[in-house]
């Protein structure tokens, strides 16, 4: 199976200023953002929507290979970018467990925050299929200042992307690997699939290793599960991807009632010092603490005494055992030496 996820040398295809193209694909240098992502303007009144219609942003293209997202955004003087076409693979790793997610048209690429979790041993981006990215920078900020309702429109894209990532998180918790595979293929099909008269086609080539990283399973297990799905007619492997025939797992019953998590921030404790403790209460707390320490000391001394007594008892028992063995040995020697009658 062809692997579209293997890294290759990074080559920019164009720059925001319309510089010389370095690849075979000629990427546009600017694009009218609201024409390609109309949802960004969903909260604008009709009059403002018409005014903002000509909002143009620079476009940068990249060939398949590693993507240094932070450097490219700084070079384009942007804080984020919207994928217009192609596919980006985001690989992560926690300990020895790898993870993978795919980003495509409509998804937002942004720099990592300053509070990035320390659990991630790796977080890298790769261009899996040549991409074009609309860079959000000065032009966007000027437009957002003039039409502030563009901001919640951009937030809807981020919310949809976050929800899809959350769905992948839940998919990884399905009990059977075949269920996870079918569900993840349908999740990807929501971005790249095409509905046909015979089923939903997914024109995407993913190795068994890549699928395993997406659902948290080993390659060998993925291979077996794909074979099972194919045998029962749930999916069909095609030369141009997959054909999805069986719907994803549905709701089988009512979810159990779970106790909601609580953030324990205002729980009082007799060991915690209050900001303003009355003198009598402070004296009572100190007295309670002294009494507790004295009780712990008495218990410790009693345990030490019991331990010493037990050591003495064991030593005495060992001494008696040695004397008994010595006496039995002596009696055996005397009997062997006794004269025969």
C-alpha positions as CSV (number, residue, x, y, z in Angstrom):
1,X,0.0,0.0,0.0
2,X,1.3,3.4,-0.9
3,X,2.3,5.5,2.2
4,X,1.4,9.1,1.7
5,X,2.6,9.9,5.2
6,X,6.3,9.4,4.8
7,X,8.3,12.6,5.3
8,X,10.1,14.2,2.4
9,X,12.3,17.3,2.1
10,X,10.3,20.5,2.7
11,X,9.9,22.8,-0.3
12,X,7.8,26.0,-0.3
13,X,5.8,26.5,-3.4
14,X,5.1,30.2,-3.0
15,X,5.3,33.1,-0.6
16,X,2.8,35.7,0.5
17,X,4.4,38.4,-1.6
18,X,4.0,36.4,-4.8
19,X,7.7,35.3,-5.2
20,X,9.0,32.8,-7.6
21,X,7.5,29.3,-7.5
22,X,9.9,26.4,-6.6
23,X,7.6,23.5,-7.4
24,X,5.5,22.3,-10.2
25,X,2.2,23.5,-8.7
26,X,1.4,27.2,-9.1
27,X,-0.3,28.3,-5.9
28,X,-2.4,31.5,-5.9
29,X,-0.7,34.3,-4.0
30,X,-3.9,35.8,-2.6
31,X,-7.5,34.6,-2.1
32,X,-10.8,36.2,-1.0
33,X,-11.2,34.5,2.4
34,X,-15.0,34.7,2.7
35,X,-15.4,33.0,-0.7
36,X,-13.6,29.9,0.4
37,X,-14.7,29.9,4.1
38,X,-18.2,31.6,4.1
39,X,-18.8,30.3,7.7
40,X,-16.4,33.0,9.0
41,X,-18.9,35.6,8.0
42,X,-22.0,33.7,9.4
43,X,-22.6,36.3,12.2
44,X,-22.2,39.4,10.0
45,X,-25.3,41.3,9.0
46,X,-25.9,41.4,5.2
47,X,-24.6,44.9,4.8
48,X,-21.3,44.1,6.6
49,X,-21.1,40.8,4.8
50,X,-21.1,42.6,1.5
51,X,-18.5,45.1,2.7
52,X,-16.2,42.3,4.0
53,X,-16.6,40.3,0.8
54,X,-13.3,41.5,-0.7
55,X,-11.2,40.6,2.3
56,X,-8.0,39.1,0.8
57,X,-5.3,37.2,2.6
58,X,-2.0,35.8,1.3
59,X,-1.7,32.1,0.4
60,X,1.4,29.9,0.8
61,X,1.9,26.5,-0.7
62,X,4.0,23.6,0.5
63,X,5.1,20.3,-1.0
64,X,5.0,17.0,0.9
65,X,7.5,16.9,3.7
66,X,8.2,18.2,7.2
67,X,6.5,21.4,8.1
68,X,8.0,23.8,10.7
69,X,4.7,25.5,11.4
70,X,6.0,28.2,13.8
71,X,8.8,29.3,11.4
72,X,6.5,29.4,8.4
73,X,3.9,31.5,10.3
74,X,6.5,33.9,11.5
75,X,7.9,34.2,7.9
76,X,4.4,35.0,6.6
77,X,3.8,37.4,9.6
78,X,0.8,35.4,10.5
79,X,-0.6,34.0,13.8
80,X,-2.5,31.1,12.1
81,X,-3.4,29.7,8.8
82,X,-6.5,28.0,7.2
83,X,-5.9,24.9,5.1
84,X,-7.4,25.4,1.6
85,X,-6.5,22.1,0.0
86,X,-4.3,19.1,0.7
87,X,-3.6,17.3,4.0
88,X,-1.4,17.9,7.0
89,X,-0.4,15.1,9.4
90,X,0.1,16.0,13.1
91,X,2.2,13.4,14.9
92,X,2.3,13.3,18.7
93,X,3.9,11.0,21.3
94,X,3.4,10.5,25.0
95,X,6.0,8.2,26.4
96,X,6.3,5.3,24.0
97,X,2.7,5.7,22.6
98,X,2.5,7.5,19.3
99,X,-0.6,9.3,18.1
100,X,-1.7,10.9,14.8
101,X,-4.4,13.2,13.5
102,X,-5.0,14.5,10.0
103,X,-5.9,18.1,9.1
104,X,-7.5,19.2,5.9
105,X,-9.5,21.9,4.2
106,X,-11.2,24.2,6.7
107,X,-8.8,23.2,9.5
108,X,-6.7,25.9,11.3
109,X,-3.0,25.6,11.8
110,X,-1.7,27.7,14.7
111,X,1.4,28.0,16.9
112,X,1.6,26.1,20.1
113,X,0.7,28.0,23.2
114,X,3.2,29.0,25.9
115,X,1.6,26.5,28.3
116,X,2.3,23.4,26.2
117,X,1.9,20.2,28.2
118,X,5.2,18.6,29.3
119,X,3.7,15.1,28.7
120,X,4.3,15.4,24.9
121,X,7.6,13.9,23.9
122,X,7.0,14.9,20.3
123,X,4.7,17.1,18.3
124,X,5.5,17.5,14.6
125,X,3.7,18.4,11.4
126,X,4.2,16.8,8.0
127,X,2.6,17.8,4.7
128,X,1.1,14.5,3.4
129,X,-0.4,16.0,0.2
130,X,0.6,19.3,-1.3
131,X,-1.3,22.0,0.6
132,X,-2.3,25.7,0.2
133,X,-2.7,27.7,3.4
134,X,-4.4,31.0,3.7
135,X,-2.3,33.0,6.2
136,X,-4.1,35.1,8.9
137,X,-2.0,38.1,9.8
138,X,-2.2,41.9,9.5
139,X,-5.0,41.9,6.9
140,X,-7.2,39.7,9.1
141,X,-6.5,41.8,12.2
142,X,-7.5,45.0,10.4
143,X,-10.7,43.3,9.1
144,X,-11.5,42.0,12.5
145,X,-11.2,45.4,14.0
146,X,-13.6,46.8,11.4
147,X,-16.0,43.9,11.5
148,X,-15.6,42.3,15.0
149,X,-18.2,39.6,14.3
150,X,-15.6,37.9,12.1
151,X,-13.9,36.7,15.2
152,X,-16.8,34.4,16.5
153,X,-17.0,33.1,12.9
154,X,-13.4,32.0,13.0
155,X,-14.1,30.5,16.5
156,X,-16.7,28.3,14.9
157,X,-14.0,26.7,12.7
158,X,-11.9,26.1,15.8
159,X,-14.8,24.6,17.7
160,X,-15.6,22.2,14.9
161,X,-11.9,21.2,14.7
162,X,-11.8,20.6,18.5
163,X,-15.0,18.6,18.4
164,X,-13.6,16.3,15.7
165,X,-10.4,15.8,17.8
166,X,-12.7,15.0,20.8
167,X,-14.5,12.4,18.6
168,X,-11.2,10.8,17.8
169,X,-10.4,10.6,21.5
170,X,-13.7,8.8,22.2
171,X,-13.1,6.5,19.2
172,X,-9.9,5.3,20.7
173,X,-11.9,4.1,23.7
174,X,-14.2,1.8,21.7
175,X,-13.8,-1.8,23.0
176,X,-13.0,-3.5,19.7
177,X,-10.4,-2.5,17.1
178,X,-12.8,-3.1,14.2
179,X,-15.2,-0.6,15.7
180,X,-12.4,1.9,16.1
181,X,-11.3,1.5,12.5
182,X,-14.7,1.8,11.0
183,X,-15.5,4.9,13.1
184,X,-12.2,6.6,12.3
185,X,-12.7,6.0,8.6
186,X,-16.1,7.6,8.8
187,X,-14.7,10.5,10.8
188,X,-12.1,11.1,8.0
189,X,-14.8,10.7,5.4
190,X,-16.6,13.7,6.8
191,X,-13.7,15.8,5.5
192,X,-12.6,13.9,2.4
193,X,-15.4,11.5,1.6
194,X,-17.8,11.5,-1.4
195,X,-21.3,10.0,-1.3
196,X,-22.0,7.8,-4.3
197,X,-24.9,5.5,-5.3
198,X,-23.1,2.5,-3.8
199,X,-21.6,4.0,-0.7
200,X,-19.2,6.6,0.6
201,X,-15.8,6.7,-1.1
202,X,-12.7,7.9,0.9
203,X,-9.9,8.8,-1.6
204,X,-7.2,8.5,1.0
205,X,-4.3,6.1,1.3
206,X,-3.3,5.3,4.9
207,X,-0.9,2.6,6.0
208,X,-1.8,0.1,8.7
209,X,0.8,1.8,11.0
210,X,-0.8,5.2,10.5
211,X,-4.3,3.8,11.2
212,X,-2.9,2.2,14.3
213,X,-1.5,5.5,15.5
214,X,-4.9,7.1,15.0
215,X,-6.8,4.6,17.1
216,X,-4.2,3.4,19.5
217,X,-3.7,-0.1,18.2
218,X,-0.8,-2.2,16.9
219,X,-0.2,-2.7,13.2
220,X,-0.8,-6.5,13.4
221,X,-4.1,-5.9,15.2
222,X,-5.1,-3.3,12.6
223,X,-4.4,-5.7,9.7
224,X,-6.6,-8.4,11.3
225,X,-9.4,-5.9,12.0
226,X,-9.3,-4.6,8.4
227,X,-9.5,-8.2,7.1
228,X,-12.6,-8.8,9.3
229,X,-14.3,-5.6,8.1
230,X,-13.6,-6.5,4.5
231,X,-14.9,-10.1,4.9
232,X,-18.2,-8.9,6.3
233,X,-18.6,-6.3,3.6
234,X,-18.3,-3.2,5.9
235,X,-15.5,-1.7,3.7
236,X,-14.0,-2.4,0.3
237,X,-10.4,-1.6,-0.5
238,X,-10.1,0.2,-3.8
239,X,-7.1,1.4,-5.8
240,X,-8.0,5.0,-5.0
241,X,-8.8,4.5,-1.3
242,X,-11.8,3.0,0.5
243,X,-15.5,2.4,-0.1
244,X,-17.5,2.6,3.2
245,X,-20.6,0.5,3.2
246,X,-21.5,-0.2,6.8
247,X,-22.5,2.7,9.0
248,X,-20.4,3.6,12.0
249,X,-21.3,2.2,15.5
250,X,-24.6,3.5,16.8
251,X,-26.0,4.1,20.3
252,X,-26.7,0.7,21.9
253,X,-28.2,1.9,25.2
254,X,-28.4,4.6,27.8
255,X,-25.1,5.8,29.2
256,X,-24.5,5.2,32.9
257,X,-25.0,8.1,35.3
258,X,-21.6,9.3,36.5
259,X,-20.7,11.5,39.3
260,X,-19.5,14.8,38.0
261,X,-15.9,15.7,38.7
262,X,-15.3,18.5,41.3
263,X,-12.4,20.9,41.6
264,X,-11.4,20.8,45.3
265,X,-10.2,24.3,45.9
266,X,-12.1,25.6,48.9
267,X,-12.0,22.5,51.2
268,X,-11.2,23.5,54.7
269,X,-8.7,21.6,56.9
270,X,-7.6,21.7,60.5
271,X,-4.0,21.5,59.2
272,X,-4.3,24.6,56.9
273,X,-3.6,28.0,58.4
274,X,-6.3,30.6,57.9
275,X,-5.4,34.1,56.9
276,X,-6.9,35.5,60.1
277,X,-7.1,33.0,62.9
278,X,-8.6,34.1,66.2
279,X,-6.2,33.7,69.1
280,X,-8.4,31.2,71.0
281,X,-8.9,29.1,67.9
282,X,-5.2,29.2,67.1
283,X,-4.3,28.1,70.7
284,X,-6.9,25.2,70.4
285,X,-5.3,24.1,67.1
286,X,-1.8,24.2,68.6
287,X,-3.0,22.2,71.6
288,X,-4.7,19.6,69.4
289,X,-1.5,19.4,67.3
290,X,0.7,18.9,70.5
291,X,-1.7,16.2,71.7
292,X,-1.6,14.4,68.4
293,X,2.2,14.5,68.4
294,X,2.4,13.1,72.0
295,X,-0.1,10.3,71.1
296,X,2.1,9.4,68.1
297,X,5.2,9.3,70.2
298,X,3.5,7.0,72.8
299,X,2.3,4.7,70.0
300,X,5.8,4.6,68.6
301,X,7.4,3.8,71.9
302,X,4.9,1.0,72.5
303,X,5.6,-0.4,69.1
304,X,9.4,-0.3,69.7
305,X,8.9,-2.1,73.0
306,X,6.7,-4.8,71.4
307,X,9.3,-5.2,68.6
308,X,12.2,-5.6,71.1
309,X,10.2,-8.1,73.1
310,X,9.5,-10.1,70.0
311,X,13.2,-10.0,69.0
312,X,14.1,-11.4,72.5
313,X,11.5,-14.1,72.2
314,X,12.8,-15.1,68.8
315,X,16.4,-15.1,70.0
316,X,15.4,-17.3,73.0
317,X,13.5,-19.7,70.6
318,X,16.5,-20.0,68.4
319,X,18.7,-20.7,71.3
320,X,16.4,-23.5,72.5
321,X,16.3,-24.9,69.0
322,X,20.1,-25.0,68.8
323,X,20.4,-26.7,72.3
324,X,17.8,-29.3,71.2
325,X,19.6,-30.1,68.0
326,X,22.9,-30.4,69.9
327,X,21.4,-32.7,72.5
328,X,19.8,-34.9,69.8
329,X,23.2,-35.1,68.0
330,X,25.0,-36.1,71.3
331,X,22.5,-38.8,72.1
332,X,22.9,-40.2,68.6
333,X,26.7,-40.3,69.0
334,X,26.4,-42.1,72.4
335,X,24.0,-44.7,71.1
336,X,26.3,-45.4,68.1
337,X,29.3,-45.9,70.5
338,X,27.5,-48.1,73.1
339,X,29.1,-51.6,73.3
340,X,27.1,-54.5,71.8
341,X,25.7,-57.1,74.2
